[in-house]
Amino acid sequence: MKKVLLSLSILAVISLACGVTIDITPNAESPTQENTPVSVIEPPTTTPEIFISLTQAIPATPEPGTLTTFGRPTLEIPSSVANGASGRDIPRNDAEDAAYWEKTPGHLEVSLGDYYILQGKFHQPRIYVYPAMPYVELSTAAFESMHRLRNVMNPTAPITADQLPAVPFFNAAQIFASNIQTIPFQNGNGVRFVTEYAQYFAPVNNHELIYHFQGFTSDGEYYIIAIFPITVPVLAETSDPGAVIPAGGIALPDINDPIADWQGYYASITDLLNPTSPEAFTPALSQLDALIQSMWVAP
């Protein structure tokens, strides 16, 4: 059964690149991740009435930036985002005792240099380039994310937050998602959204908030993940329950209440951020979009 599912995933990627119709029902049940620690919460699934409109991003007006090439990817980094980048090749790790988030067929990591203003955040500003087929064959988590990504890129119904792709190498889950848009790049397409990962029902905060992008190159050969820390004025600076909630922010549920309405809290955060101007974020979502749109991944 596992081999059949992996074969279907390969066909799914090919169909995405070439426009071939493959009979894989969108939102079909994906295989369960292996070795998932019990502490990892599942993405919110109890609010199916919350629908997110998937829209095409308006091409951002680029700022003067730094044109950077590392291996296959070339991208232009806006001056308000960072002043350059560095890259490194990560070797293959297929050890039997490796956790699912550690496995890789070998990939490239591009780290943004001097990521302005947002030093010391939980996540590092990085772009990951994986060979799609080898990653699917090696990692069940990668299969799940690519399967979800294909469904999002070819939607047949309104998209809910729990249908979005996740970072295969994060030992945590998305607790909410907002500001969802499709983003084309020079030789591919993907989707970006604002989110936060946690292993518990955590407050949404500026220390852990990220701009998250996933996409495929047009030939289906490469799977791209981008993670950029961002902030927005209406969120608390940290996950500390005692952190100050800015004016216009959303109050936290009672952390001592075992039946606190965390799903309602995340829905309110989503409703708050969805209409927020892209320029209200730091860096501006428009400039991060411009960075993604500038990307070319060589065959």
N, C-alpha and C positions, 0 to 999 in steps of 0.2 A: 504493500500500500504506500509506503514511504517513497519508493522509487517512482510510482505512478504520480504522486503529488509533485515530486521534483520535476518530472517530465512536463507536467501541466504548467508549472511555473516557468519553465524555459519557453514553452509555447506562448505564455502570456506576455513575456518580455518581447518576443519576436513580433507578436501581434500589435503591441503598442508601437513598435518602431515602424512597422510596415503597413499598418492599417488592415491586417488580416483579421477576420472575425473568427475567434476561437470560442467554443462553447464552454466557457467557465462562468458560472453564474455569479454576478457581482454580489459581494457580501457573503459568499458561501463560507461556511465554517472552516477556519484555518486549523491546522494541526496545533496541538498544545505545545508550548515551549517546554523543552526538557530542562530539568535541573533548576527550575525557577525557584528562588528562595521564597519561603512562605511569607516573609516580611514584605514582599513587593505587592502593593495594592494593584488591583485591576483598574483600567481607565473607567471613569464614570459611565455606567450603562443604564441607570435607572431614570433617565430623563429623555426618552426617545422623542418627546414633543419638541425638543430644542433642535431646530434645523439651522444649518449654516449655509448661506448662499455662497457658492463658488463662483467667483468672478475673475475676469481677465485683468491682470494688473495693467494700469496705464503706464506706458513707457516713461521711466523716470528721466528727468533732465540731468545728465551727468555733470559732475563737477570735474575740474582738472584733477587728474589722478595719476597713479603709478601703474604702468603696464608691466605685468609680472608673468613670467613663464617658469613653471617647474614641471619637467617631464611632459606629460600630455596636456595638462590644463594651462591656458593662458587667460588672464583676467585683468581688468583695470580696477584699481582700488581707489575710490573717491577720497579726496584729501581730508574730508571730515570724518572718515571712518578709520583709516590707518595710514601709515607712511611707507608700507612695504610688506613683504612677506618672506617666509622661508619654507622650504619643503624637505620632507624626508620620506624615504621608502620604508614601510613596515614589512618585515618578512612574514612568510606564511607561518601560521600556527594552527595545526590540525591535531594536536595531541589529544589522545582519548580522555585524559583527565582534565583538559581545559574546559572552563565554564563557557556557556554559549556566548557570553559577551566578550570573551577573549579570542574566539576563533576568527581567523581571517585567511583568505587565500593569498594574502599579500596585497597591500594597498598603498596609496600615496596620501600623506597628510600635508596640507598647506596651512601654516599658522600665520595669522596676520600680525605684523609687527607694530609695536607702539600703538595699540588699539586705544585711541584717544578717550580720555575721561573715565572709561570703565575698567580701570585696573583693579585687581583684587576681587573680581566677581567669581562665582562658583564655577562657571564654565569658561573654557578658553575659546577664543574666536578661531575656528578651524573649518576647513573644507576637506572632505574625505572623498577619494575617488577609488571605487572598487570595481574590479571586473565582475559584471553582473552574474553570469552563469556559474563561474566557480564559487562565488559567494553563496548563491542559492543552494548549490550542491553540498556545501559545507555546513551551513547554518540554518536551522529551522527558523530562528528569529529573523534572519534575513529573508527567507522565503515569505514569512508572514508579512513583513513590511513591504516587500516588493509587490505582493499580491494586493495589499491594501492600496498601495500607490497606484497600481494599474486601475483599480476600481474607481479611485478618486479622479483619475485622469479621463475616465470614460463613464461618467455617472449616468445612471438610469433613473435616479430618484434623488430627492433632497439628501444632502450629506450631513450626517451627524458626527459629532466629535469623536465618538468611539470607532469610526470607520477610518480614521486617518492613519497613515503609516507612522511607526515609532522608530526610534533609533535602535537598531539591532544590538548595539554594544553597550547600551545603558542598562544597568541593573536597577531599574526603576520604571515607573509608568507615568504617562501624561496625566495630569490632574485636571486640565482644562485646555481648550484651544479656541483662539479668536483670530480675527483679521485674516481670514483664509482667502488666498488668491492664487490662481495659476500664474506661473512665471515662465516665459520662454527664455532660453539662452541661445547662444549663437548656433549651436547644433544639437538642440534638445529642448525638453520641456519638463516642468515639474510643478510643485505646489509649495507655497510657503504659508506659515502661520505663526502666531505668537503663542507660546506655551510655557509650561513649567513641568519638570519631572520631580517625583518624590516617591518615597517608600511608605508614605503614610498620608493621611489627609492633612496637608500642609497649607499654611497661609500663602497666597500668591504675593510675591514680593520682588523687589528690584535686585536683590542679590542673586536670585536664581532664574529670573525671567530670561527667555531666549527667543530670538528670531530663528525659526527652524525651516530649512528648505530640504526637499528631497526631489530628485528627478532622474530621468534616463536620457542618455544621448539618443539621437534619432535612429541610430543603427541598433540600439538595444544592447550595445556592448558594455556600457559603463553605467554604474549606479552612483549617483552623487548625493552626498549628505553635507549640508552646511549648518553650523551651529554658531550663532553670534549672540553674546550677551547684550541685552538692551535694558533700558529703564523707561519709566513713564511717571509723570508727577503724581498721579492719583494712587500709587501703591506705596505701602510701607517699605522701608529700606531693607529690612531683614525679615526672617521668618519668626523672630521672637514674638510671642503672643502679646508682649507688652510694648512692641514697637508702635510708634505714633502712626495712626491712619490719617493721611492728609485730607484736607477739605475736598469733598466730592468723592472720597473713597468709600469702600464697602466694609462695614464692621464685620469682625470675625464671629463665627459661631462660638458658643461656650465650649472651650476645649475640655472642660470637666463633665460635659453632658454626653453620656454614651449614645444618645440618639440625636445629637446635634445635626442640623440640616446642612451638611457640607455640600451636598449636591445643589441645593438652592443657592448657597454661597458662590459656588463655581459658575452657576448659570448667571448670577448677578454680575460677576466679574466679566464674563463673556459679553453680556449686554452693555457693560460700561466701556470696554475696550473696542468693541466692534466699530462704533461710530467715531472713535478718537482719531483726530487728524494724524496722518503718517508723520508729519513734521513734529508732533508732540513727543515722539519717542526719541531716545538718544541711544545710538545714532538714529537718524530719521529712517523710517521704513523705506522711504523713497530712494535713499542712497544705498541701502543694503540691497534693494531690488535692482538698482543700477549695476551694482557689483555682480550680482547673479546674472543679469541680462548680458553683461559683457563677456561672459565665460565662453571659451571654446575648448573642447576636449578633443585632442587629436585622435584619429582612428588608430 
